[in-house]
Structure formats: structure tokens, C-alpha cells
Amino acid sequence: PMRVKILLCEDNLLNQEIAATVLRKRNYLVETALNGQLGVEKFKASAIGEFGAILMDLRMPVLDGYGAAKAIRRLPRADAGSVPIIALSADAYDENIQQAKEAGMNAHLSKPLEVKKLFLLLEEWLNQSQGS
């Protein structure tokens, strides 16, 4: 089967390293971005459907996760509206979750990441977006 590529937007290098390692161990391909702006640029530069999902930290310099998600959703390309965007946040308050949804994100994971939850959520959204 084709390996799924994940775009991981996370400005904390340690968190980025941990998440990327965990994902790679599960056979995902991982592309990282240190802020929301770089994340949007990497998505823009990717082929249609190249990324199976985006993991988006909410608090990042230059452009935060909310802004990045909105920017990606507005891109004039076939996968911009459908790629699953999962918010990563240490603030698991209802208003953050609500704000993330309004920015076009599909789901929310609280940090520190629970690996089991991460993979359950990823698999659930990847199955939905592939229409199976």
C-alpha cells in the first residue's frame, strides 16, 4: 500500500521530533514545518493529494495554526477543502476547539500527544477522506 504523507506543523523542535519519530515508526512519511506560514507554503508546493493529513499546532510564530488552516482551506485546489487538518494544542478548552473548527480544522488533539489517540484519529480521518 502507498505510504501516507503527513504535514506536521510544529514550532517546538523537541515536540516536532517526538511526533515525527512516532509517525515514522508507524510507517507514515512526515514533512515538517516550523510555523504556519511554512506549512501553508509546503502544502501549496505539494502535489494534489500528496498529503494525507495535516497535524497543526495552534500556537506558532509568524502564522498560528488557526491562520494556517484558514489559508489552506482557501487555496484554489482540489484537496484544500478535503485534506484532514488536526489541531494540536496544550489548550484543550472548548473555545479553542470551537475556534479550531471555525478555522476549518476537523479534529483536535491535546498535548502532550497520546500516541494511541493520535493514530486512531488519523486512521479515522484518512479513511473518511479516501471515501472508504
Disulfide bonds with the S-S distance in Angstrom:
none
